[in-house]
Amino acid sequence: MKLNAADESFAALLRTRLPEGVVRDIEPRYLDEPRGRYAGKAGVLAAPRTVEEVSTLVRCADEACVPVVPYGGGTGLVVGQVKPDGPAPLVVSLERMTAIRGIYPDENVLVAEAGAILADVQAAASGANRLFPLSLAAEGSCRIGGNLAVNAGGVNVLRYGNTRDLCLGLEAVLPNGDIWHGLSRLRKDNTGYDLRNLLIGSEGTLGIITAAALKLSPVPVGVGTAMMVVPSADAALALLSMARDQVGEGVSTFELIHGQGLAFLSEVLPMVRQPFDHRPEWSILIELGLAEGLDPTAALERLFEAGLERDLVSDGVIAQSEAQRADLWNVRENIPEANRLVGSIASHDISVPISLIPAFVAEGQRRIAELGGLRINCFGHLGDGNLHFNVYPPQGENRADFSGVKAQVTRVVHDLVQEMDGSISAEHGIGRLKVAELERYGDPVKLAAMRAIKTALDPRGIMNPGAVLAVAG
Amino acid sequence: MKLNAADESFAALLRTRLPEGVVRDIEPRYLDEPRGRYAGKAGVLAAPRTVEEVSTLVRCADEACVPVVPYGGGTGLVVGQVKPDGPAPLVVSLERMTAIRGIYPDENVLVAEAGAILADVQAAASGANRLFPLSLAAEGSCRIGGNLAVNAGGVNVLRYGNTRDLCLGLEAVLPNGDIWHGLSRLRKDNTGYDLRNLLIGSEGTLGIITAAALKLSPVPVGVGTAMMVVPSADAALALLSMARDQVGEGVSTFELIHGQGLAFLSEVLPMVRQPFDHRPEWSILIELGLAEGLDPTAALERLFEAGLERDLVSDGVIAQSEAQRADLWNVRENIPEANRLVGSIASHDISVPISLIPAFVAEGQRRIAELGGLRINCFGHLGDGNLHFNVYPPQGENRADFSGVKAQVTRVVHDLVQEMDGSISAEHGIGRLKVAELERYGDPVKLAAMRAIKTALDPRGIMNPGAVLAVAG
C-alpha cells in the first residue's frame, strides 16, 4: 500500500489528539545512525509518556497510512532506527517512558518501560541484590525496548542467553493501534501462540514494545576475570570446553580477541592498558561467576594450569583486584571503538556452529587474503559461536580507496557463513542494512512465512517499513 | 473453509503418492487420550519416515481440504492429539521418525527427529556426558516433537527453562506443505522473525515439527535430593529464596507437595514408600545439581539448618544413596497417577506470579470450601509459580455424582487465576479442552493476533483444527 509522508498536516492532526509536548519538531540527532552512513528522512517526532499515547499515535498513522519508525537509544548498527528512503516517517521515541514499574526480588522479575536505559535497568536490579545480565558496549545509552526489538546479544549470552531469553512478558502496541497487555511475570504460560517472541527481534516491524517484564538472576557471589594467551582459535575452543567441564554454568563470558584488535588499540587508543608486553595473535577474556563456597581465582588458576599442560594456553593474567578486572574488560570493550576509529571496509556480525569456529576463522582469513593485503580484526563471543569479522585496508591506506571491494569482501564472508550453516546476523539484526543479504541467504520458506505474518498483522505496512523485509513493489 | 473427511478415497490418493507402509488403517490407540474422556474421529493414519513424506502428506491434505492432526506420543492432557468433532482427520504419526541425527558435545547440541521418545533423547545426551534437562512424568512414552508442540514444562524448568528454552532450531512442514529447514545449531541468529518460537507451543496448528536441534547442558557433578516438611506454602517460598541465595542456579527442582497427595498415595498406591511417618500438610522436594568442588549433601544440610532457625522447616530427609533419592522422586512422580486413580472432579494447570502462590493457595482453598466438602490436591512446580490444583469429591463419594459442580469448580479456580494475572494453562497447553477458557480469559488483542497469524499461515484451516483456536463458523 502506498504510504504518505508524516508532514505538517499530519503533525497538526496528532496535536489535536495528543497532549501538548508529545508531538515535536524532529532534531537532527534522530536522523543519524552510529556508522554515519545513512541519514533518516525528517518527518514528525513524537515522544509519548504512556502506552495509550503510543496507541493513539499508531492508530492515527494507520488511518493516515503514515510510516512509523520506533526509536529507542538510536545505537542500533543495522539502520533500523532511521528511514533514509520513501515517505518521511512518524518517529516514535520512547525516551519519556523510562520508569522501572516494579521490582520483585522474590520472583527475580523487574518490569521496565521500553525507554529505560539498559544501564539503569542493570542498576535497578543491582539495587535489589539481583543481576540483570544483559551487557553490551552501548549499555549507557541504548534502551531496553530497542534491545528487545533487535534481540540484542552482548557478553553474557553464553550463560544467560540473548535478550529474548531474559524477557517474560511484553506490553506492546500492534500496527492497528491495539494495546497488547502481555506484561506477564509468569515463568510458565502455555496459552496460545508466542506473541512475545514474535515481537522480540522483529525490529519494530510488527509493533512497538512499550514495557517488558524482565528476568533477573542471583548475583554471582565470586567473580573472577582473566585474559589468557592461546595458540589458536581451536585451542580457545578447547579451553572453553575445559572451563565448562570444571565450573559448569559458572562461565559467564568467554571472548576471543585477535592481535589485530590489540594493534588497533595501540594505534588509536594508546591509553588503554594492555595486559601483555608482546601482542599475542590470539587471546581470550574469561569471566567466572561462582556460587558461595567456590573461589573464582583458584578456579581460574586451575584452568590455567590444566590448559598449560595440554598446550591450550601459554600466558595469562588473572585479575587480582577490581581495578585489574576493569583493565581487562577495558581491552575488550574498547575494541569496537578502536575499529570505528580505524574504519573498516566491511564489518560482519556472523555466527556458525561453535565447533566450526576455528575452520571459519582459518578459511575466512584464507579467502580474504586472496583479495590482497587486507587486515582482519576477528573477535567476539566465542562461546556463542558469534564473531565480528571485520575487514580493513592495508596499514597506512585509506578505506575510501577500497569502496569498490566492499561488496566483494562481504560476499566472501557471507558465502562462507552460508556454507557452514551460519547466520549473517548473529546479534545486530537485519535493519535496512542487511535486507538484501537476508533475501539472498534466508530460507525462502521462512521468508514467505515472515511476509505472510507481516501482512496479517500490518496490512498497510506502516510499521518500520523497509526494515527486515523489503517493501513490496 | 469447509473441510472434508479423510476417507477411503483420500487414503487411496495418498497411497499413490507415498511409499508402501506410510498410509495405514488407524488403530483405536490413536483415538484415545489419557483422561479417557474424548474419542477421536477415525480417519486415516500415516506414519512417514522423512520430512519429504510429511510434506507430501500435508500438501495432499491442503489440496483436498482434509484436516491434519499431528501425533506424537499421545500423552498430551488437553486433547490436542485427537479430533472428536467434525470431519475425520489425517493423523500424521511421527513414530517412525525417531533418529538422533547428531550429537555435538562440544557445542552442547543434539539433533533429534520429532518422533524420538524423550527418554531416548535424555539417554543419548547422557551417553555423550551431557544433560538434556527436560524431564516429566510421561518421559518414557512422550515424543520430543509433542513436547515442543505444547512447550512442555516438567520438573527442571526452574533451572533450565521450558521446552522452548531448550530448542535452537527446527525442521518443520508448514500448512501448505513447504519444508522449513530451520535446524540451526546456532546460539545466536537474528535474521528475521522468530518462527521457531511461533511453532513451539502452537500445538500443531501452524505446522508439523519433524526435527529439532536441542540444547544440552553440562551434567551437574554433585546431585543432592531432599524432602523437607514446611509449615506453609509461604514458608516453602521463603525456603526456595534461601536455597537460591545459598547455591544460586544450583537449585534444579523445587516441588511443593500437599498432604492430600500423600493421602492419595497411601490409599491407591500403598507400595510407594513415603519418607515421613506422619503425613505433613506441606512438604517440598528439592534437588541440587552442583559443580565440582561443592558437596550437595552439605549444602542441603546447611539449608535445612538455616531453615530450622527461621521456622521454615520442621523435619526433613536428605537422600544418602541413589536408592533413597529414587524413593523421594517416586513420591513426587506417582502423585499424578494416584490422582488419576482417585479421579478428580476437575483439574487445573495454573500459574501465578511466584510471590502470589501462598495467597492463591489460601484463597483457592477458601473458595472451594464454599462449594462443600471437596478435597483439594495442590502440588507442583513451586519454583515456577506453577501448581496443579485438582479438586476431588469428599472421601468415599463418587466423582460421577459431582459432574454438575465441575464447571463451577473450574470457574472458581480460573477466576482466581485471572484476578492474580496468572495463566489457566501453565505447561499443558490449550488443546481442545481449554479453547473456551482461552476465549474467556485470553487477552482479546493477543487472540486477534493469533487468529490473524493462523489465517495467514493456514488459510484453509487444515492444521489441527479446533485446537487452541475455535474453528470459525
Interface residues (C-beta under 8 A of the other chain):
Chain A: Y104 D106 E107 V109 V150 N151 G153 V157 L158 G161 N162 R164 D165 L174 D178 I179 W180 H181 G182 S184 R185 L186 R187 K188 D189 N190 T191 G192 Y193 D194 L195 N197 L198 I200 G201 S202 L206 S217 P218 P220 V221 L237 S241 R244 D245 Q246 V247 G248 E249 G250 L290 A291 E292 G293 L294 A299 S351 V352 P353 I354 S355 H381 G383 D384 G385 N386 D421 G422 S423 I424 S425 A426 E427 H428 G429 I430 K434 L438 Y441 G442 D443 V445 K446 L447 A448 A449 M450 A452 I453 T455 A456 L457 V468 L469
Chain B: Y104 D106 E107 V109 V150 N151 G153 V157 L158 G161 N162 R164 D165 L174 D178 I179 W180 H181 G182 S184 R185 L186 R187 K188 D189 N190 T191 G192 Y193 D194 L195 N197 L198 I200 G201 S202 L206 S217 P218 P220 V221 L237 S241 R244 D245 Q246 V247 G248 E249 G250 L290 A291 E292 G293 L294 S351 V352 P353 I354 S355 H381 G383 D384 G385 N386 D421 G422 S423 I424 S425 A426 E427 H428 G429 I430 K434 L438 Y441 G442 D443 V445 K446 L447 A448 A449 M450 A452 I453 K454 T455 A456 L457 V468 L469
